[in-house]
Each structure stands twice: as C-alpha cells, then as structure tokens.
Amino acid sequence: MCGIAGVARLGGRALGPEADELLRRLARTLAHRGPDDERLLREDSVGLAFARLSLVAPTDGGQPLFSDDGSVVLIANGEVYNHRDLEVGLPAGTRLKTQSDCEVLLHLYQRDGLKFLDKVNGMFAFVLWDRKRDTLLFGRDRFGIKPLYFHRNGERIVFASEIKALFNDPATPRSLDWAKALADPALSATPTFVHEPVNTWFEDVEMVPAATIMEIRLREGSVSSHRYWSMPTSQDADDASDEEYIAAYRDLLVASVRDCATADADLGLFLSGGIDSAAVAALAGRVQTYTVLTGSTVLNGDAEWGHRTAAMLGLPNEQVLFDTKRVPGVDEWKHLLWLVESPLCGPEVYYKHELHRFSRQSHPEIKGMLLGAAADEFNGGYSETYAEGPGWEGFLSSLRGFSRRTSLLGYPQLSQWYEVSNAPLLRDDAARYAAGVAAQDPYEAFLAWKYRSLQQYNVWHEDRTAAGNSIEARVPFLDHRLVELVVSIPPEQRAGLLWDKRILREGMVGILPEEVRNRPKVPFYHGDGRKHTYRTFTRMLTQNGNALVEEALASERARAFIDADGVRENVRRLQKDREHGLLELLLRVVNLGLLERMTAELPPIPSEAPTSAELRSFPVEVWEESLDEVKRLTLHHTEVDPAVAYALAENVMLTTTASEPGTWYVLVDGGIEYVIEEAADAGWLGLLQSLDGDTPLDKLLVDIGSSMTELLPLLEEAVEEGLIIEVEISNGAAATEGRNDG
C-alpha cells in the first residue's frame, strides 16, 4: 500500500518550479499511506509524488519506476499478485531493474498497449506517463480496491490516492456536494438497487472508475476511457455440476489467499469467527489474529468464536477490548471522519480503524492485514438477511421488491397501483416496461448493486482505516477469478450453491472445524447487541454539550439542508431509547455537517493528527473462565433502585441562563456535558431539579408526574457516568457513595 499523487499541465506547457511545493504537500498529506519512503519527480508537464509502504522488495522497490528507454514512467499503489507469472511471458531480453511487483506493468504496457491489464491479478491504482505519446494513463483494479481521485480544469489535472490531498491544490474546489449526497440511496439506506457511478461526496472531484483505464492526452486535454473488465453473467456459465463448482471455488480461494498472504513483511488477520474470516485464517498460515471485544460481539458470539476459531487453528488471537467506558472523543471522531472522508463513517468503520491501530501499537512489524471482507456480496451471504419468505424463493421475492422500487423512482406515477392493495394489481416489471426499459434478472441486478456498494462503502473504508495506520488491507474474496465463478452460476443452481453461502461452506469441508464451518452468519453489531453499540455512539454525540452535533450545524450551508431541531430531537430520543433505529442515519447527517466544516478549514493531515488513548487487549485462555469478567467489562449493568435516594454528584451542576430560560445545562467540573431542553424533556429536568439526597426516587417520580419506565434509560446512564450518586441514610446521617455495577 502506498500513496500516489501528482499534477499535470494541459496544452503542452511545462510545470514551473512552483509545482514542487504542491508535490511536497501532496506527498506529506499521504505520508500515512507510505511512511517508508518519499520521492518526487517533476519533468516537462508532469509532476509525480510517491509515498511508500514497503511490503514487497523493501530494498529496491522505490518509485517512480522507469522503462529501459526511459519513455514510460509509473507510480502505483497496491499489489500485482501474479507478477512472477507475467514476467515469464515478457519478450526475450526484457531486463527488470527491481524486485517490485509493479515493475512488470511498464513492460506489459509497452508490449500490449491498452490491453496490458487483461491478465493482471491484483489490487492496484496507478498513474503511467507515456512520454512519447505525451499521455497519462490512470487505472484501477477490477473492484476498485485501491483508490484514485482527480480534479481537472482547462489548464491542469491534479490526482491523488485520497481526496484530502487534492485540497492542497488551490484550484480544486473545497465543497461538499449536498444535493448529490442526500439523493444517494446508499446514504439514506433506501431499499433500491443503485447502479450509478460511485459518489465521491465532493463537488468536481472525480474517481477513476474500477476496471477502467483513463487516457489523458496532455497536449489536447482530451480524456477517453477503456473498460478492460466487466462482471460476467449466468450466460457465461460452464456446464458444471454443483460438486464441480464447489471444488473449483475451493481451489481458487486457496490460490487467492496464498497470493494475498505473500509479502516481505509480517501480516495479521481480522477474525470474527464467522465462515469468511475463518476460511482465510485456515488457509493463510500462521498469522496474528485480532477480534473486536464489545458488548455487541459478546452477545452475538463473534468474540467467543474469534477466540475459539483461533485456538482450533493454532493461531494467536488478541481480543481488543472496548469496555463500557470507551467512547470516541470529539476530536477522535473528527480525525477518523477526515481520514475516511465519507459520510458513511460509522460504528463498523470505527472498530475496524481501532483494530488496525491496536495492531500497529502492539505489533509494529505487521504491515498488511488479511480480511474476510466482500465474501457476502457475491457468495449469497445476504440471502437469509434479505429473504421475505422461506428459502431462495423468499430471497428472490425480496429482490423483486427492490427492483420494483428502483423502477418506480424513474416512473413514480405508477406507485399508487402497488399501494392500493396487499395483492398488487401490476407486475413488478410494469414500471420498467412503461419506461421502455427491458426486464432484468433481479439477482443480476442485485449483483450489480453490490458491485457498486462494495466500491462506495466496503473497499473505501477498508482502505482508509488500514492506510490511516500505515497498513495495507488485503481481501482474498475479491480475486476476480473467484467472483467470475460465482456470479456466472446458472439460475437453476443458485439456490443449491448460494443460499447461505453453501459454496463456501462446502468448499471448507476438511479445512475448517465443523462447528466453525456451519456457524450461522451474525451481524457485526446489530441484533441483540445493538443497544450496546448505539449507547456508545449516542454518548459520543451528546458529550461536551452535544459538541459534534452543534459543530455539524454551525455552517450556514449545513443549516440550509439540515433541520437542526429535528436532529436535536432525534439525539434526545436516542438518549431515552438505546435501540432507537435512527442512529446511523442521524450520524450520517452529522458527518455531512462536519465534513462541510472541514472543507472550510482543513484539519491536520492524518500522520500529524493527535493520537488517541492506547487500546488494550483482554487476555483469554479459556473462554468460559473469562466470561464473567468479559461481561462485566463490556455489558452495561447499571442498577437504579427506586426505593433509595439519589443526588447530583459534587462536581455536577444544573444551570440555565437568563438569555435562554428554556435551555438547561449539565456541567461536569465546570464544563458543559449535556444540554436539556425544558419543552422536550420536562420530566427528566424536573427529576434532576428534585434530587435532594433524602427523598426516595419512587416518591420523587410521583411528585413530578413521571414514571420509572419513562426515565430509566437516562437514569441508568447518569448513574453509570457518575453524574447521579446514591445516598445512604444511616441513623439520620446522610453519607453518599457512588454505585456503578457495570
């Protein structure tokens, strides 16, 4: 993994010395992606910047790379896994100057022109400068695992691995694209298929499409695109039995993991105990594994099965602890959001980033991380999740509903025909026919949607959370040969091979222990444990007087789109109901407002951002023997006794101001910690004002006309945070003591 960037003048004019400072700033902004080396090049109309993380050929793999005659120059981010095989096929006499896996791209281009990526297997983004043709080529791997963005005008084009680097260029706009962001179904979680290009979230910032080579002719300034790969369909299927598909899948997965586990540096692995990461772990050899230990992963079994799977496979495992007190701080969240540069930043992104950070902290020799990501999208991992009825047919029924809603977005006049009765009067494809669009296999539409969502969310955040800690994420399930096999399975064989990922589960027979191979898929933090994750991120939003929320609402442009009162009301609802379902959507709106502020005043670059508190792992030898302590650390067990008296802690004060008489502030050590609006939270405010350390809680609740059920979540949180303390009455003398059972 590396950082690549640069600038090129259009119209045949050379770059001047002033471009050197821009190149230095580009490289500096991307230093977290490549802390091992930095190199700059400015010649004629092109300037290149390269920041290197050395996983392959650490002693001689620096870039830019040059062809023998010096006519072709390359900077690349990522890995070419089959470079040895490709090198064997190069013309006789070809001389490789380095051991770099990327150097072969130069020679393939000189031999094959724009077809030079057709047989390349890997994850990569590159910029290639053909001096003879005065042309730049931008290219990315088939799934967009490695990023590349650019902004162009009539005079120049500037490009970089991350959007934040582009903002070093004064001519690149710094403006969030609110309209496009809010209309994107990926952001609003609208249950429709989305097939549009990936959203960069920022105005006039473009992304090089996956599986595409862009050709920029510098003298004319013209741009053309060549797509070198597309996902096959079932029409491309082989005449194979289920057993033959399973055997072929197993062989390809073995080969892909072997490729991804090849490096001249140590590798780690994120292990949830699910079939995906367990399969990679079983095939990867001896690697250090990491598992998230939270209230959610304790309840859904991921923490336990991460430990058990590692033990069965003979692998070391670190249970990275996020106890009940662990809440991302205001600056910590803003740093992560700026690193990811996407409003889709949420709990999953946070925990992934922290696993990488723990790995870098505890095992600094690890530079690459193997992931089980992207197995669900093409292997049937969402079949049970989305199914509206039993079995594969229930899954297809759900997909037909997605397809219908997608069609109605373009032809909303027909929606009433579907809403008038539980038994629809029109066929699902009616809107498509009315719009003159041919009917589509709903499963293949689903695959196209997942191909897009992978790029918009999965590989985007996997790249940034790893890169932010100078680690390269590797994803064996995104080997194009593996994906080509499963997406081309004929419709009549899909149920038998793809329901609940049967092709993977059967392929792991004899490789994984049976209890791991058959463990059901569970959500990372939804389900029974969702309230624990939601509680953590509600506390994040409400800390320091709702600081993140208020900052997100601070800009005039944000207020033009965001309903400030509605956002604050939903924050209050989250405090009262830990499972209130709007947390993620609310967080995305807050993220948009924060990103708006960040574009106006750029935050510190990732490599210079303040460091967060050190993480620790919880040592587990025997899971059953550790379970009580694990639960004590990760599950919230605060008890509130209605028969005893409570008071505000000595360092807590409840106050208001004459200018805002309906707004009250909870001060902790003199700083605003919570904001209470009297009109919306009269019961909670009344209780806090009534706490006297003498009257039992149940009597106070009767006096103010509220109930324990209504206020219990807020009471539990206030007691756990030490804002409210229990008061013991003994022989008429009051003594206070804090009580917190979790």
C-alpha positions in Angstrom: 0.0 0.0 0.0 1.3 3.4 -1.0 0.2 6.9 -1.7 0.4 8.3 -5.2 -0.3 11.8 -6.4 0.7 14.4 -8.9 -0.3 17.2 -11.2 0.0 17.7 -15.0 -0.3 20.8 -17.2 -2.6 20.6 -20.2 -2.0 22.3 -23.5 1.7 21.4 -23.9 3.1 23.8 -21.3 5.7 22.7 -18.7 5.2 22.8 -15.0 7.2 25.5 -13.3 9.2 25.3 -10.0 6.2 26.4 -8.1 4.8 22.9 -8.7 7.5 21.5 -6.4 5.7 22.8 -3.3 2.4 21.3 -4.3 4.1 18.0 -4.9 5.7 18.1 -1.4 2.3 18.9 0.2 0.6 16.1 -1.8 3.2 13.6 -0.5 3.1 14.9 3.0 -0.7 14.6 3.1 -0.4 11.0 2.0 2.5 10.1 4.4 0.3 7.8 6.5 -0.1 5.6 3.4 3.6 5.3 2.9 5.9 6.1 5.8 8.9 4.2 4.5 10.0 6.4 1.6 9.0 9.6 -0.3 10.0 10.5 -3.8 9.1 13.4 -6.1 9.5 13.9 -9.8 8.9 17.0 -12.0 9.7 16.9 -15.6 8.1 18.8 -18.5 4.4 19.0 -18.0 4.1 16.2 -15.3 4.8 16.1 -11.6 4.6 12.9 -9.6 4.6 12.3 -5.8 5.1 8.9 -4.2 4.9 7.8 -0.5 5.8 4.1 0.0 4.8 1.3 2.4 7.3 -1.5 1.6 5.6 -4.9 1.7 7.4 -6.3 -1.3 11.0 -5.7 -2.3 11.7 -3.4 0.6 15.3 -2.6 -0.5 14.8 -1.7 -4.2 11.1 -1.2 -4.9 11.0 2.6 -4.7 9.1 4.6 -7.3 8.7 6.1 -9.8 9.7 3.2 -12.0 11.1 3.7 -15.4 11.2 1.6 -18.6 14.6 0.7 -20.0 14.5 3.5 -22.5 13.0 5.9 -20.0 10.0 6.6 -22.2 7.4 5.2 -19.7 7.2 6.3 -16.0 5.0 4.6 -13.4 3.8 5.2 -9.9 1.5 2.5 -8.4 -0.4 1.7 -5.2 -1.2 -1.9 -4.4 0.0 -5.3 -5.4 0.3 -7.3 -8.6 -0.1 -10.8 -7.2 0.8 -12.7 -10.3 3.8 -10.6 -11.3 6.2 -13.6 -11.4 4.0 -15.4 -13.9 3.6 -12.3 -16.0 7.4 -11.7 -16.0 8.0 -15.1 -17.5 5.9 -14.1 -20.6 7.8 -10.9 -21.3 9.7 -10.6 -24.5 13.2 -12.1 -24.5 15.8 -9.7 -23.3 13.5 -7.7 -21.0 15.5 -6.5 -18.1 13.8 -6.0 -14.7 15.6 -3.4 -12.6 13.9 -4.1 -9.3 12.1 -6.9 -7.4 9.0 -4.7 -7.3 5.7 -6.5 -8.2 4.6 -3.4 -10.0 7.5 -3.0 -12.4 6.0 -5.6 -14.8 3.2 -3.2 -15.6 5.7 -1.0 -17.5 6.7 -3.8 -19.8 3.2 -5.2 -20.3 2.1 -1.7 -21.4 5.0 -1.4 -23.9 4.1 -4.9 -25.3 0.3 -4.8 -25.2 -0.9 -1.2 -25.2 -4.3 -0.6 -23.6 -4.8 -4.4 -23.2 -1.9 -4.6 -20.7 -4.1 -5.2 -17.7 -6.2 -8.1 -19.1 -4.2 -10.8 -17.4 -3.1 -8.9 -14.3 -4.4 -10.2 -11.0 -4.2 -7.9 -8.1 -5.4 -4.7 -6.4 -3.9 -1.5 -7.7 -4.3 2.1 -8.7 -1.6 3.6 -10.9 -0.5 6.6 -13.0 1.5 5.8 -16.1 3.2 8.6 -18.1 3.9 7.7 -21.7 6.4 10.4 -22.7 6.5 9.6 -26.4 2.7 9.9 -26.7 2.5 12.8 -24.2 -0.2 10.8 -22.4 -1.1 10.0 -18.8 -2.9 6.8 -18.0 -4.9 6.3 -14.8 -6.0 2.8 -14.0 -7.6 0.8 -11.2 -8.2 -2.9 -10.4 -11.4 -4.6 -11.2 -13.1 -3.9 -7.9 -11.7 -0.5 -7.1 -9.9 -1.9 -4.0 -7.2 0.8 -4.4 -8.4 4.4 -4.8 -7.5 7.2 -7.2 -9.3 10.6 -7.4 -8.7 13.7 -9.6 -9.9 17.2 -10.4 -9.4 18.8 -13.8 -10.0 22.1 -15.4 -8.9 23.5 -18.7 -5.3 24.1 -17.6 -4.3 21.2 -15.4 -5.3 17.9 -13.8 -4.4 17.0 -10.2 -4.7 13.5 -8.8 -4.2 11.6 -5.6 -5.0 8.4 -3.6 -7.2 10.4 -1.2 -9.5 13.3 -1.7 -8.0 15.3 1.1 -4.7 15.6 -0.8 -6.4 17.3 -3.7 -7.4 20.2 -1.4 -3.7 21.2 -1.3 -4.2 22.5 -4.8 -5.7 26.0 -4.7 -7.7 25.4 -7.9 -9.5 22.3 -6.5 -12.9 23.3 -5.1 -13.5 22.5 -1.4 -17.2 22.0 -1.4 -19.4 19.1 -0.2 -21.9 18.1 -2.8 -25.0 18.2 -0.6 -27.6 17.6 -3.2 -25.9 14.5 -4.7 -25.0 13.1 -1.3 -28.5 13.4 0.1 -30.0 11.9 -3.0 -27.8 8.9 -2.9 -29.8 5.8 -1.7 -26.6 4.4 -0.2 -26.6 7.3 2.3 -30.3 7.2 3.1 -30.4 3.3 3.2 -33.2 3.3 0.6 -34.0 -0.3 -0.3 -33.4 0.1 -4.0 -30.8 -1.0 -6.5 -28.2 1.6 -7.2 -26.1 1.3 -10.4 -24.8 4.9 -10.8 -21.1 5.7 -10.6 -19.6 5.8 -7.1 -20.3 9.1 -5.3 -17.2 11.0 -4.2 -19.3 13.3 -2.0 -17.4 16.4 -3.0 -18.1 18.8 -5.9 -15.9 18.5 -9.0 -13.9 15.6 -7.5 -14.0 12.5 -9.7 -12.9 9.0 -9.1 -11.2 6.8 -11.7 -13.8 4.0 -12.3 -12.9 0.5 -11.3 -11.8 -1.9 -14.0 -11.0 1.1 -16.2 -8.0 2.8 -17.9 -8.4 6.5 -18.4 -6.3 8.1 -21.1 -5.5 11.8 -20.8 -3.8 13.3 -23.8 -1.9 16.2 -22.2 -1.4 18.4 -25.3 -5.1 18.4 -26.3 -6.5 17.9 -22.8 -8.9 15.2 -24.1 -9.9 12.2 -22.0 -11.1 8.8 -23.0 -11.9 5.6 -21.1 -11.2 2.0 -21.8 -13.0 -0.6 -19.6 -10.9 -3.7 -19.5 -13.2 -6.0 -17.4 -16.9 -6.4 -16.7 -18.6 -8.9 -14.4 -19.8 -12.0 -16.4 -23.4 -13.2 -16.2 -25.0 -16.6 -16.0 -24.9 -16.7 -19.8 -21.1 -17.2 -19.4 -21.6 -20.2 -17.2 -19.8 -23.5 -17.6 -21.8 -26.7 -17.8 -20.7 -27.9 -14.4 -22.3 -29.8 -11.5 -22.7 -28.4 -8.0 -19.8 -30.5 -6.9 -17.5 -29.2 -9.7 -18.4 -25.6 -8.8 -17.6 -26.2 -5.1 -14.2 -27.9 -6.0 -13.3 -25.1 -8.4 -14.3 -22.5 -5.8 -12.1 -24.1 -3.1 -9.1 -24.2 -5.4 -9.5 -20.6 -6.4 -9.9 -19.5 -2.8 -6.8 -21.4 -1.8 -4.8 -19.7 -4.6 -6.2 -16.2 -3.7 -5.3 -16.5 0.0 -1.9 -17.7 -1.0 -1.4 -14.7 -3.2 -2.7 -12.3 -0.6 -0.5 -13.8 2.1 2.7 -13.3 0.1 4.8 -10.4 1.4 8.2 -9.5 2.6 6.7 -8.2 5.8 4.5 -9.7 8.5 0.8 -9.9 8.1 -2.2 -10.0 10.5 -5.8 -11.0 10.2 -9.2 -9.8 11.5 -11.0 -12.8 12.8 -14.7 -12.7 13.8 -15.2 -16.4 14.0 -17.6 -16.3 11.0 -17.0 -18.5 8.0 -15.4 -15.8 5.9 -12.5 -14.7 8.1 -12.2 -18.3 9.5 -11.7 -19.6 5.9 -8.9 -17.1 5.2 -7.3 -17.9 8.6 -7.3 -21.6 7.9 -5.6 -21.1 4.5 -3.2 -18.2 5.4 -0.6 -20.0 7.6 0.5 -18.6 10.9 -0.7 -15.0 11.3 -1.5 -12.9 14.3 -5.3 -12.5 14.6 -7.5 -9.7 16.1 -11.1 -9.8 17.3 -13.3 -6.9 18.5 -14.4 -7.4 22.1 -17.5 -5.2 22.8 -20.9 -5.7 24.3 -22.3 -6.4 20.8 -19.7 -9.1 19.9 -20.1 -10.8 23.3 -23.8 -11.1 22.8 -23.7 -12.2 19.1 -20.9 -14.7 19.7 -18.2 -13.1 17.5 -15.8 -12.5 20.4 -16.2 -16.1 21.6 -15.9 -17.7 18.2 -12.9 -15.5 17.2 -11.1 -16.9 20.3 -12.3 -20.5 19.7 -11.5 -20.5 15.9 -8.0 -19.1 16.5 -7.4 -21.8 19.2 -8.7 -24.6 16.9 -6.4 -23.4 14.1 -3.4 -22.9 16.4 -3.2 -19.1 15.8 -2.6 -16.3 18.4 -5.6 -14.1 19.0 -5.9 -10.7 20.6 -9.3 -9.8 21.9 -9.2 -6.0 21.5 -11.2 -4.5 24.4 -13.8 -1.7 24.0 -15.2 -1.6 27.5 -18.4 0.3 28.7 -16.4 3.5 29.3 -14.8 3.6 25.8 -16.4 6.4 23.8 -14.8 8.1 20.8 -13.9 11.6 21.7 -14.9 14.7 19.7 -11.5 15.2 18.1 -11.1 11.4 17.7 -14.2 11.1 15.7 -13.4 14.1 13.5 -9.9 12.7 12.8 -11.5 9.4 11.8 -14.1 11.1 9.6 -11.5 13.1 7.8 -9.3 10.1 7.3 -12.2 8.2 5.8 -13.6 11.3 4.0 -17.1 9.8 3.7 -20.3 10.5 5.5 -20.8 6.7 5.7 -18.3 6.6 8.5 -20.0 4.8 11.4 -19.5 2.2 14.1 -18.1 -0.6 11.9 -15.5 1.9 10.5 -14.5 3.0 13.9 -14.0 -0.6 15.2 -12.0 -1.6 12.1 -9.8 1.5 12.4 -9.1 0.7 16.1 -8.2 -2.9 15.3 -5.6 -1.6 12.8 -4.4 1.0 15.4 -4.0 -1.7 18.0 -2.1 -3.9 15.6 0.3 -1.1 14.8 0.6 -0.3 18.5 1.3 -3.8 19.7 2.9 -5.4 16.6 4.6 -2.7 14.6 6.2 -5.2 12.3 2.8 -6.0 10.8 2.3 -4.0 7.6 -0.5 -6.0 5.9 -3.9 -7.2 7.2 -5.9 -10.1 5.7 -9.7 -9.6 5.8 -12.7 -11.8 5.2 -14.5 -8.8 3.7 -16.5 -9.0 0.5 -17.5 -12.7 0.8 -21.1 -11.9 1.4 -21.8 -9.8 -1.7 -21.2 -12.5 -4.3 -21.4 -15.8 -2.4 -25.0 -15.5 -1.2 -24.2 -14.0 2.2 -27.2 -11.8 2.2 -29.7 -14.4 1.0 -31.1 -15.1 4.5 -30.8 -11.4 5.6 -32.9 -10.1 2.8 -35.4 -13.0 2.3 -39.0 -12.1 2.8 -40.1 -15.7 2.9 -38.5 -19.2 3.2 -35.6 -20.3 1.2 -34.1 -18.9 -2.1 -37.6 -18.0 -3.4 -38.1 -15.8 -0.4 -34.8 -14.1 -1.2 -35.8 -13.6 -4.9 -39.1 -12.2 -3.8 -37.2 -9.5 -1.8 -35.0 -8.7 -4.8 -38.1 -8.3 -7.0 -39.3 -5.7 -4.5 -36.0 -3.9 -4.6 -36.2 -3.9 -8.4 -39.8 -2.6 -8.4 -38.9 0.3 -6.1 -35.9 1.1 -8.2 -38.1 1.2 -11.3 -40.7 3.4 -9.6 -38.0 6.0 -8.8 -38.0 6.7 -12.5 -41.7 6.3 -13.0 -43.4 7.3 -9.7 -46.8 7.8 -11.4 -47.3 4.1 -11.2 -46.6 3.8 -7.4 -50.3 4.1 -6.5 -51.1 0.8 -8.3 -48.9 -1.1 -5.9 -50.1 0.7 -2.8 -53.9 0.2 -3.1 -53.9 -3.5 -2.1 -51.8 -6.1 -0.4 -52.2 -8.1 -3.5 -50.6 -6.0 -6.2 -52.6 -5.2 -9.4 -49.5 -4.7 -11.6 -46.5 -6.9 -12.2 -43.1 -5.9 -10.8 -41.8 -5.1 -14.2 -44.7 -2.8 -15.2 -42.8 0.4 -14.4 -39.8 -0.9 -16.4 -42.0 -1.6 -19.4 -43.7 1.7 -19.1 -40.3 3.5 -19.2 -39.2 1.4 -22.1 -36.6 -0.4 -20.2 -36.1 -4.2 -20.7 -36.8 -6.6 -17.8 -33.7 -7.7 -15.8 -32.9 -10.7 -13.8 -33.3 -9.4 -10.3 -30.4 -11.4 -9.0 -28.1 -10.0 -11.6 -29.4 -6.5 -10.8 -28.6 -7.3 -7.1 -25.0 -8.3 -8.1 -24.5 -5.1 -10.0 -25.8 -3.1 -7.0 -23.4 -5.0 -4.7 -20.6 -4.3 -7.1 -21.3 -0.6 -6.7 -21.9 -0.7 -2.9 -18.6 -2.5 -2.4 -16.8 0.4 -4.0 -18.9 3.0 -2.3 -18.5 1.6 1.2 -16.6 -1.6 1.8 -13.3 -1.2 0.0 -13.4 2.5 0.6 -13.4 2.3 4.3 -11.2 -0.8 4.4 -8.6 1.1 2.5 -8.7 4.2 4.7 -8.9 2.5 8.1 -5.8 0.4 7.2 -4.0 3.2 5.5 -4.5 5.6 8.4 -2.4 3.2 10.4 0.2 2.6 7.7 -1.2 -0.9 7.0 -2.3 -2.5 3.7 -5.7 -4.2 3.7 -5.8 -7.4 1.6 -9.1 -9.0 0.5 -8.8 -12.6 -0.8 -12.5 -12.8 -1.6 -12.1 -10.1 -4.3 -10.0 -12.2 -6.6 -11.7 -11.7 -10.0 -11.4 -15.3 -10.8 -13.3 -16.3 -7.7 -16.0 -13.7 -8.4 -16.3 -14.6 -12.1 -17.0 -18.2 -11.0 -19.8 -17.5 -8.5 -21.6 -14.7 -10.5 -21.8 -17.0 -13.6 -23.6 -19.8 -11.7 -26.8 -20.7 -13.7 -30.1 -19.6 -12.2 -31.2 -23.2 -11.6 -28.1 -23.9 -9.5 -28.1 -20.7 -7.4 -30.4 -22.0 -4.7 -28.2 -25.1 -4.1 -24.9 -23.2 -4.2 -25.6 -19.7 -2.9 -28.2 -19.9 -0.2 -26.4 -19.1 3.0 -23.0 -19.3 1.2 -23.2 -23.1 0.7 -20.5 -22.9 -2.0 -18.1 -21.6 0.6 -19.3 -23.8 3.5 -19.0 -26.9 1.4 -15.7 -25.8 0.0 -14.3 -25.7 3.5 -15.1 -29.3 4.3 -12.0 -30.9 5.8 -10.3 -27.5 6.1 -12.4 -25.8 8.9 -13.8 -27.5 12.0 -17.4 -28.4 11.5 -18.7 -26.1 14.2 -16.9 -23.1 12.6 -17.9 -24.1 9.1 -21.6 -24.3 10.0 -21.8 -21.3 12.3 -24.7 -19.1 11.2 -24.0 -15.6 9.9 -24.5 -12.9 12.5 -24.5 -9.1 12.1 -21.4 -7.3 13.4 -23.2 -5.1 15.9 -26.9 -5.3 15.1 -29.3 -7.8 16.7 -29.3 -8.4 20.4 -26.2 -6.3 21.0 -27.2 -3.3 19.0 -28.2 -1.3 22.1 -24.6 -1.5 23.4 -23.1 -0.1 20.3 -25.9 2.5 19.9 -25.3 3.6 23.5 -21.6 4.2 22.9 -22.3 6.3 19.8 -25.2 8.2 21.4 -22.8 9.1 24.2 -20.3 10.2 21.6 -22.9 12.6 20.0 -24.0 14.0 23.4 -20.6 14.5 25.0 -19.4 18.1 25.8 -22.9 19.5 25.3 -23.7 17.8 22.0 -20.4 19.2 20.6 -20.3 17.1 17.4 -23.9 17.9 16.6 -23.6 21.6 17.2 -20.4 21.8 15.2 -22.2 19.9 12.3 -25.0 22.5 12.4 -22.7 25.5 12.7 -22.2 26.3 9.0 -24.7 28.3 7.0 -24.6 25.8 4.2 -25.3 22.8 6.5 -28.3 24.6 8.1 -29.7 25.1 4.6 -30.1 21.3 4.3 -30.3 20.0 7.9 -33.3 20.5 10.2 -31.4 21.5 13.4 -34.4 21.0 15.7 -35.1 17.6 14.1 -31.6 16.5 14.6 -31.6 17.6 18.3 -34.9 15.9 18.9 -33.5 12.6 17.5 -30.5 12.9 19.7 -32.9 13.2 22.7 -34.8 10.2 21.6 -31.6 8.2 21.3 -30.8 9.1 24.9 -34.2 7.8 26.0 -34.3 4.7 23.8 -30.9 3.0 23.2 -32.3 1.0 20.3 -33.9 3.9 18.5 -33.3 2.9 14.9 -32.1 6.3 13.5 -28.6 6.3 15.0 -26.8 5.5 11.7 -28.9 7.9 9.6 -28.5 10.6 12.2 -24.8 10.0 12.3 -24.5 10.3 8.5 -26.3 13.7 8.6 -23.9 14.9 11.4 -21.0 13.6 9.3 -22.1 15.7 6.4 -22.2 18.8 8.5 -18.7 18.1 10.0 -17.2 17.4 6.5 -18.7 20.8 5.4 -16.8 22.5 8.2 -13.6 20.5 7.4 -13.5 21.7 3.8 -13.6 25.3 5.0 -10.8 24.8 7.5 -8.7 21.7 6.7 -7.9 19.5 9.7 -4.4 18.2 10.5 -3.2 15.6 8.0 -3.6 12.0 9.2 0.1 11.5 10.0 0.1 14.6 12.2 -3.2 14.2 14.0 -3.2 13.8 17.7 -3.0 10.2 18.9 -5.9 8.6 20.8 -5.7 6.8 24.1 -3.9 3.4 23.9 -6.0 0.4 23.4 -5.6 -2.9 25.3 -6.5 -6.5 24.7 -8.2 -8.8 27.2 -6.2 -12.0 27.8 -8.4 -15.1 27.3 -7.1 -18.6 28.0 -10.4 -20.5 28.5 -13.5 -18.6 27.3 -15.8 -20.0 29.9 -13.4 -19.0 32.7 -13.2 -15.4 31.4 -16.8 -14.9 30.6 -17.9 -13.3 33.8 -15.1 -10.7 33.6 -15.7 -10.2 29.9 -19.4 -9.4 30.6 -18.5 -7.1 33.5 -16.3 -5.1 31.2 -18.4 -4.9 28.1 -22.1 -5.1 29.1 -23.9 -2.3 30.8 -25.4 -3.5 34.1 -26.2 -0.2 35.9 -28.9 -0.7 38.5 -31.2 2.0 39.7 -33.2 1.3 42.9 -36.4 3.3 43.1 -36.5 2.8 46.9 -33.4 4.8 47.7 -32.5 8.5 47.4 -30.2 10.0 44.8 -28.4 13.3 44.5 -26.2 15.1 41.9 -22.5 14.3 42.3 -20.4 17.1 43.9 -18.8 18.0 40.6 -22.1 18.2 38.8 -24.2 21.4 38.5 -27.6 22.0 36.8 -27.9 25.6 35.4 -29.6 27.8 32.9 -29.1 31.4 31.6 -31.3 34.4 31.5 -30.9 34.6 27.7 -32.1 31.0 27.2 -34.5 30.3 30.1 -35.9 27.1 28.4 -32.4 25.6 28.0 -30.6 23.9 30.8 -27.0 22.7 31.0 -25.5 19.9 33.0 -22.0 21.0 34.0 -19.3 18.5 35.0 -16.2 20.0 36.6 -17.3 23.4 35.2 -17.7 22.2 31.6 -21.0 21.6 29.7 -21.6 17.9 29.3 -25.3 17.7 28.4 -28.0 20.1 27.2 -31.6 19.7 28.2 -34.5 21.5 26.5 -37.3 22.0 29.0 -40.0 21.8 26.4 -38.9 18.4 25.2 -37.6 16.8 28.4 -39.7 18.3 31.2 -39.8 15.1 33.2 -36.0 14.5 33.1 -35.3 18.1 34.0 -37.9 18.0 36.8 -36.3 14.9 38.3 -32.8 16.4 38.2 -34.1 19.6 39.9 -35.8 17.5 42.6 -32.9 15.2 43.6 -32.2 16.1 47.2 -30.4 13.1 48.6 -33.2 12.5 51.0 -36.4 11.6 49.2 -36.6 8.1 47.7 -36.6 8.0 43.9 -40.1 6.5 43.5 -41.7 9.3 45.6 -39.9 12.0 43.5 -41.2 10.4 40.3 -44.8 10.5 41.7 -44.3 14.1 42.8 -43.2 15.3 39.3 -45.7 13.1 37.5 -43.2 10.9 35.7 -42.6 7.1 35.7 -39.6 4.9 36.2 -40.2 3.3 32.8 -40.1 6.6 31.0 -36.8 7.9 32.6 -35.0 4.6 33.4 -32.5 4.8 30.4 -31.5 8.3 31.3 -31.2 7.4 35.0 -29.0 4.4 34.3 -26.7 6.4 32.1 -26.5 9.2 34.6 -25.7 6.8 37.4 -23.1 4.9 35.3 -21.4 8.2 34.3 -21.3 9.2 38.0 -23.5 12.3 37.4 -26.0 11.0 40.0 -25.0 9.1 43.1 -26.9 7.0 45.6 -27.3 8.4 49.1 -27.5 6.0 52.0 -29.5 7.1 55.1 -28.0 5.7 58.2 -29.2 6.7 61.7 -30.3 10.1 60.4 -26.9 10.9 58.9 -26.5 11.0 55.2 -23.4 9.6 53.5 -23.0 9.4 49.8 -21.5 6.7 47.8 -21.4 6.2 44.0 -22.8 2.9 42.8 -22.0 1.5 39.4 -22.4 -2.2 38.8 -21.2 -2.0 35.2 
